[in-house]
Amino acid sequence: MRILIVGNGGREHALLWKLRRDAPAAGFYATRPNAGMAGMARAVDIAPTNVEALTSWAESHRMDLVVIGPEVPLALGLADRLEAAGVPVFGPSKAAARIESSKAFAKDLMSAAGVPTAGYRVFTDAARAEAYVLEGGGPCVVKASGLAAGKGAIVCDDSDEACVAIRQMLVEGSMGDAGREVVIEERMTGEELSVFALADGERAVPLVASQDHKRIGEGDTGPNTGGMGAYAPVSLATDNLIARVGDEILDPVLYALAEAGCPFRGLLYAGLMLTNEGPRVVEFNCRFGDPETQVVLPLLEGSLLDPMMAIADGSGLAGHRAGTAGGAAVTTVLAAEGYPGSYRTGAAMEIPESLADDPDVLLFHAGTRHHEGAVLTAGGRVLAATGLGRTLAEAAERSRRAAREIRFEGRYFRSDIGWRELARN
């Protein structure tokens, strides 16, 4: 069996790690793999966004499955091209991926389907957008409608902050094409929850829920990032709550997408806010989240490959379930100094060999590369240190210890991932 992983970040490293455990005899390939993936898969020197070249390569090398990790190749239609070429693919079509690539599309879809989410308006004109928030006067969230690498949402305490965010996106072009259209939402309060669900176009199979920490600073302060850490399981995610998420959110959205002619086949990620009125959607993603994948997959009991293949070959998920192993997982992201703003790359990393031998620590590389025998930093989020344990406290201690032991110039990490859950316990 031959499997291609498209992408080279922490999420893709975690997917590769899990799929190799599911199919140890398979041949694995990865697009421009990072330093952690390099020893686990053969390198394919094609950019993840080069749809034409990847389709041609996968077809000529007779891939049995292509797993698309990042959102951009999905938004560019890579899954469509692979399917047309007869290559089994795990990942939604370009049309279905609009659930992430266009927040305006997602909000309109939810509104029509009756899915609980924040009230919103969509704007392309800065003056009209500013007039709207000035009339409202209160806190809100200004979001770039397009793909912005997890940094396109600005939480505003008042209309002045919102007007600044609007001008930055619509006038100054701070988010590029992603910010040419903005969604202004009411600001919801509560705890966030990430729910991943394998989807075959008709039915959803949820995986263990997790909680991501997007803010750069301790105590969830400062600007948003792509994610500074995550943990699972979350005690708030009871069986009753997840059943409610399925009934009120996942199933209606899958039905609405199918009715729109773009059934969703892949991984549907619902980012939720647990409000006093119940779970409401913050946003949808069309792929596994990063860094949540680094805690969800280590807790997945049984095969991930089997349901992926069932989705890719069209046989569907009837009879499939996602078991959860006991214990807990916490991942701490080590970032380069300056992230999520400008940062330097090329710093030499010191990763103790003892960490590689620790069965309760998993290191998932993100922005790393090999150079002359050394591992160097190559991105803003550099590596995620996942700790496993019988309890969340045990997992957190192992994750933080691993983060402390990994060294590179200017490294930064949060030492409080999972703090809300730990306080509850």
matplotlib code that plots the C-alpha trace (Angstrom):
import matplotlib.pyplot as plt

x = [0.0, 1.3, 0.1, 0.9, 0.6, 0.2, 1.6, 4.6, 3.5, 2.8, -0.7, 0.8, 3.6, 0.9, -1.2, 1.9, 2.7, -0.8, -1.1, 2.3, 1.0, -2.1, -0.2, 3.5, 4.1, 2.8, 5.0, 4.7, 5.5, 5.2, 5.5, 8.7, 8.7, 9.9, 12.9, 10.6, 8.8, 11.9, 12.8, 9.3, 8.4, 10.0, 10.2, 8.2, 9.7, 6.5, 4.8, 1.5, -0.3, 0.9, -2.3, -1.3, 2.1, 0.8, -2.1, 0.2, 2.7, 0.1, -1.4, 1.9, 3.1, -0.2, -1.0, -3.6, -4.5, -3.7, -4.3, -4.5, -3.5, -3.7, -6.7, -5.1, -4.7, -8.3, -9.5, -7.5, -9.3, -6.7, -9.2, -11.3, -8.3, -7.2, -10.7, -11.0, -7.7, -8.9, -6.7, -8.4, -8.3, -9.2, -10.3, -13.3, -13.9, -13.2, -16.9, -17.3, -14.1, -15.8, -17.0, -13.6, -12.3, -15.3, -16.6, -19.4, -20.4, -20.2, -22.3, -25.0, -25.1, -25.5, -28.2, -30.2, -29.8, -30.7, -27.4, -26.7, -24.0, -23.2, -25.3, -23.4, -23.1, -20.8, -19.1, -16.8, -17.1, -15.2, -17.5, -20.6, -18.8, -17.7, -21.2, -22.6, -20.2, -20.6, -24.3, -23.9, -21.4, -20.5, -17.9, -17.7, -15.4, -14.0, -13.0, -11.4, -13.7, -10.9, -8.1, -5.7, -3.7, -5.7, -4.9, -7.9, -10.2, -9.8, -11.7, -12.7, -13.8, -15.6, -16.5, -13.2, -11.1, -13.5, -13.1, -9.3, -9.6, -12.0, -9.6, -6.6, -8.4, -10.5, -8.4, -4.8, -5.1, -3.4, -4.9, -4.4, -7.1, -8.4, -9.6, -11.2, -14.5, -15.1, -17.6, -18.6, -20.0, -21.5, -19.0, -19.9, -18.8, -17.9, -15.3, -14.2, -14.3, -12.9, -14.8, -13.4, -15.7, -14.9, -17.6, -18.6, -21.1, -24.0, -22.9, -20.4, -18.3, -16.9, -13.5, -12.5, -13.1, -10.2, -9.5, -7.1, -5.2, -5.0, -3.7, 0.1, 0.2, -0.2, -3.8, -5.0, -3.9, -2.5, -3.1, -4.4, -2.0, -2.4, -2.5, -0.1, -1.2, -4.1, -5.4, -7.8, -10.2, -12.3, -14.6, -17.3, -17.6, -20.0, -21.7, -24.9, -23.1, -21.5, -24.8, -26.3, -23.5, -24.2, -27.9, -27.9, -24.6, -22.8, -25.8, -27.6, -24.4, -23.7, -27.3, -27.1, -23.8, -25.2, -28.3, -26.1, -24.5, -21.2, -21.3, -18.5, -16.1, -13.2, -12.6, -15.1, -13.8, -16.4, -14.9, -17.6, -18.3, -20.1, -22.5, -25.2, -27.7, -25.7, -23.0, -22.7, -20.4, -17.4, -16.1, -15.8, -12.6, -12.4, -9.4, -7.7, -6.8, -3.3, -2.3, -5.5, -4.5, -1.4, -3.6, -6.6, -4.8, -2.7, -6.0, -7.7, -8.2, -8.2, -7.5, -7.7, -6.7, -9.8, -12.4, -10.2, -10.2, -13.9, -14.5, -12.0, -13.4, -17.0, -18.0, -19.0, -18.8, -21.8, -20.7, -17.6, -17.0, -14.1, -12.9, -11.0, -8.1, -7.9, -5.8, -5.1, -2.8, -1.4, 0.7, 2.8, 3.9, 7.4, 7.4, 10.1, 10.6, 8.3, 5.6, 2.8, 4.5, 7.8, 10.3, 13.7, 14.4, 17.6, 18.3, 20.0, 17.9, 18.9, 16.6, 17.7, 17.8, 16.1, 12.9, 12.9, 13.1, 10.3, 7.0, 5.0, 6.4, 5.7, 7.5, 5.6, 7.8, 6.2, 8.6, 11.9, 14.4, 17.6, 20.8, 24.3, 23.3, 21.6, 17.9, 17.1, 14.0, 12.0, 8.8, 6.9, 5.5, 8.5, 7.5, 4.7, 5.7, 2.9, 2.8, 0.6, -0.6, -3.3, -4.4, -4.3, -1.9, 0.5, 0.3, 0.7, 3.8, 5.4, 4.6, 6.0, 9.2, 9.8, 9.3, 11.8, 14.4, 14.3, 16.5, 16.9, 17.6, 14.6, 12.3, 8.9, 6.2, 3.3, 3.5, -0.2, -1.8, -4.9, -5.2, -9.0, -9.4, -6.7, -8.6, -11.8, -10.0]
y = [0.0, 3.5, 6.6, 10.2, 12.8, 16.3, 19.0, 19.2, 20.7, 19.4, 18.1, 16.2, 14.7, 13.5, 12.0, 10.3, 8.9, 7.5, 6.0, 4.3, 2.6, 1.5, 0.2, -0.4, -2.3, 0.5, 2.8, 6.4, 9.6, 13.3, 16.6, 18.4, 16.7, 18.6, 17.2, 15.0, 13.5, 13.0, 9.7, 8.3, 9.0, 9.4, 13.0, 14.3, 17.6, 19.2, 22.1, 21.1, 23.8, 22.6, 20.9, 19.9, 18.4, 16.5, 15.0, 13.8, 12.4, 10.6, 9.1, 8.0, 6.5, 4.7, 6.0, 4.0, 6.9, 10.6, 12.4, 16.2, 17.9, 21.8, 23.8, 25.7, 22.7, 21.7, 25.2, 25.0, 21.8, 19.2, 16.6, 17.2, 16.7, 13.5, 12.1, 12.9, 11.1, 8.0, 8.4, 7.7, 10.9, 11.8, 15.5, 17.4, 19.0, 22.6, 23.4, 21.7, 23.2, 26.6, 25.8, 27.1, 29.0, 31.5, 32.4, 34.3, 31.1, 29.1, 31.7, 31.8, 28.0, 27.8, 30.4, 28.6, 25.3, 26.6, 25.8, 27.8, 30.4, 34.1, 36.8, 38.3, 40.7, 40.5, 43.6, 44.5, 48.3, 49.7, 52.7, 50.5, 48.1, 50.9, 52.4, 49.0, 48.5, 52.1, 51.6, 48.4, 50.0, 46.8, 44.1, 42.1, 39.9, 41.0, 38.1, 37.9, 35.8, 34.0, 31.7, 33.5, 30.7, 30.9, 34.6, 36.2, 36.8, 39.9, 40.0, 43.6, 45.0, 48.0, 49.7, 51.7, 48.5, 47.1, 50.1, 49.7, 46.0, 46.8, 49.5, 47.2, 44.5, 46.3, 49.5, 48.6, 45.0, 43.5, 40.0, 40.2, 38.6, 36.8, 40.1, 41.7, 40.5, 40.6, 39.0, 41.0, 38.8, 39.2, 38.3, 35.1, 34.1, 30.7, 28.1, 26.9, 23.3, 21.6, 18.6, 16.6, 14.4, 11.9, 12.5, 10.5, 13.0, 11.8, 10.8, 12.0, 10.0, 12.4, 11.8, 12.8, 16.5, 18.8, 22.4, 24.6, 27.7, 30.3, 33.3, 33.8, 34.7, 32.9, 32.9, 33.2, 36.8, 38.7, 38.2, 35.1, 32.5, 29.3, 27.6, 27.5, 24.1, 21.8, 19.1, 16.2, 15.0, 17.9, 17.2, 19.6, 17.4, 14.9, 12.2, 14.2, 17.3, 15.5, 13.9, 17.4, 18.7, 15.9, 16.5, 20.3, 21.1, 18.3, 16.5, 19.6, 21.0, 17.8, 17.7, 21.3, 20.8, 17.7, 19.6, 22.3, 19.7, 19.5, 16.6, 16.8, 13.8, 14.2, 15.7, 18.3, 20.4, 22.3, 25.0, 25.6, 28.1, 26.5, 29.3, 29.5, 28.7, 25.6, 24.9, 27.5, 27.4, 29.8, 28.5, 25.3, 24.0, 21.5, 19.5, 18.3, 21.2, 22.0, 21.6, 19.6, 16.7, 16.2, 15.3, 13.7, 11.1, 9.7, 9.1, 7.4, 3.7, 1.6, 2.5, 5.9, 4.4, 2.2, 5.0, 7.2, 4.5, 3.9, 7.6, 7.7, 4.7, 5.6, 2.7, 5.0, 5.0, 2.8, 0.5, 2.6, 4.1, 6.0, 4.4, 6.5, 5.2, 6.0, 8.8, 12.3, 14.2, 17.7, 19.3, 22.4, 24.4, 25.8, 28.9, 31.2, 34.6, 37.2, 34.8, 35.5, 38.6, 38.5, 35.9, 34.5, 31.0, 29.0, 28.6, 25.3, 23.0, 20.8, 17.9, 15.4, 11.8, 10.8, 12.4, 10.2, 7.1, 8.3, 6.4, 9.1, 11.9, 12.5, 15.2, 16.5, 18.7, 21.7, 24.4, 22.4, 21.3, 19.3, 21.1, 19.5, 17.0, 19.6, 20.3, 24.0, 26.1, 26.9, 28.4, 30.4, 27.3, 25.0, 21.9, 20.5, 18.4, 16.0, 14.4, 11.4, 10.4, 8.7, 12.1, 15.5, 16.8, 14.0, 14.6, 18.4, 17.8, 15.6, 18.0, 21.0, 19.1, 18.1, 21.7, 23.0, 20.4, 21.4, 24.3, 26.8, 30.5, 32.7, 29.7, 30.6, 28.4, 28.7, 26.7, 26.7, 24.6, 23.0, 25.5, 25.6, 21.9, 21.6, 24.2, 22.2, 19.1]
z = [0.0, -0.9, 1.0, 0.3, 3.0, 1.5, 3.9, 6.2, 9.5, 13.0, 11.9, 9.0, 11.2, 13.7, 10.8, 9.5, 12.9, 13.4, 9.9, 10.2, 13.3, 11.5, 8.4, 9.4, 6.1, 3.9, 1.8, 3.0, 1.0, 2.1, 0.3, 1.3, 4.8, 7.9, 9.9, 12.0, 9.1, 6.9, 8.5, 8.3, 4.7, 1.3, 0.2, -2.7, -3.8, -4.8, -3.0, -1.3, -3.3, -6.7, -7.7, -11.2, -10.3, -7.2, -9.2, -11.9, -9.4, -7.4, -10.5, -12.1, -8.8, -8.2, -4.8, -2.9, -0.7, -0.6, 2.7, 2.3, 5.5, 5.0, 4.0, 1.0, -1.3, -0.5, -1.3, -4.6, -5.6, -5.1, -3.9, -7.1, -9.4, -7.6, -7.7, -11.4, -12.0, -10.2, -7.1, -3.7, -1.6, 1.9, 1.9, 0.7, -2.7, -3.4, -3.2, 0.2, 1.5, 1.3, 4.8, 5.8, 2.8, 2.9, 6.4, 4.6, 2.9, 6.1, 8.0, 5.3, 5.2, 9.0, 9.0, 6.3, 8.1, 11.5, 13.1, 16.3, 15.7, 16.4, 14.8, 11.9, 8.9, 5.9, 4.4, 1.6, 2.1, 5.1, 5.6, 5.8, 8.1, 10.4, 10.5, 11.5, 14.5, 15.6, 15.7, 17.7, 20.0, 21.9, 21.7, 18.5, 16.4, 13.1, 10.8, 7.5, 5.4, 3.6, 4.7, 7.1, 8.7, 12.0, 12.5, 10.7, 13.8, 15.9, 19.1, 19.8, 23.2, 21.6, 18.3, 18.2, 18.2, 15.6, 13.3, 13.5, 12.5, 9.7, 8.3, 8.6, 6.6, 4.0, 3.5, 4.3, 3.2, 6.3, 5.5, 1.7, -0.4, 2.7, 4.1, 1.1, 2.6, 6.4, 8.7, 11.8, 14.5, 17.9, 20.6, 22.3, 25.8, 27.2, 26.7, 23.3, 22.2, 19.1, 17.8, 14.9, 12.9, 10.1, 7.5, 4.4, 3.0, 5.0, 8.4, 11.0, 13.4, 16.1, 17.6, 21.2, 21.8, 22.6, 23.6, 21.8, 23.2, 20.4, 22.3, 22.5, 26.2, 29.5, 30.7, 27.1, 26.6, 23.6, 19.9, 18.3, 16.8, 14.8, 18.2, 21.1, 22.6, 23.2, 25.5, 25.5, 26.8, 28.0, 30.9, 29.6, 26.5, 28.0, 25.9, 26.0, 24.8, 21.9, 20.9, 20.9, 18.7, 16.3, 16.2, 16.1, 14.2, 12.4, 10.8, 9.7, 8.1, 6.3, 5.0, 3.9, 2.0, 0.3, -0.7, -2.1, -4.4, -2.5, 0.0, 2.6, 2.6, 4.9, 8.3, 9.4, 12.3, 14.3, 16.5, 19.2, 22.0, 25.0, 25.8, 28.5, 25.6, 24.5, 21.9, 19.1, 16.1, 16.1, 12.8, 10.7, 9.3, 6.4, 7.8, 11.0, 13.3, 14.4, 17.3, 18.3, 16.1, 18.2, 21.2, 19.5, 17.5, 20.4, 22.2, 19.3, 19.9, 16.7, 13.1, 11.5, 8.1, 7.9, 8.1, 5.9, 3.2, 3.6, 2.9, 0.0, -1.8, -1.2, 0.9, 3.7, 7.5, 8.3, 11.2, 12.0, 15.4, 16.9, 20.2, 22.7, 24.7, 28.4, 29.9, 28.7, 26.3, 26.4, 23.7, 24.1, 21.0, 20.9, 18.8, 17.4, 19.1, 17.6, 16.5, 15.5, 14.1, 12.3, 13.4, 12.5, 11.2, 10.9, 14.7, 15.6, 17.8, 20.7, 21.2, 23.9, 22.8, 26.0, 24.8, 21.7, 24.0, 26.4, 25.5, 27.2, 25.1, 21.4, 19.5, 16.4, 14.2, 12.4, 11.2, 11.1, 8.5, 8.3, 7.3, 7.4, 10.0, 12.3, 12.9, 12.3, 12.9, 9.7, 10.8, 13.5, 15.2, 15.4, 17.3, 19.5, 22.6, 23.5, 26.9, 27.7, 31.1, 33.2, 34.2, 32.6, 35.3, 34.5, 30.8, 31.3, 33.4, 30.8, 28.0, 29.8, 30.9, 27.3, 26.1, 28.7, 27.6, 23.9, 23.2, 20.4, 20.4, 21.1, 21.8, 23.4, 24.9, 27.2, 30.5, 31.2, 28.5, 29.9, 32.8, 32.8, 33.0, 35.6, 37.7, 37.3, 38.5]

ax = plt.figure().add_subplot(projection="3d")
ax.plot(x, y, z, "-o")
ax.set_aspect("equal")
plt.show()
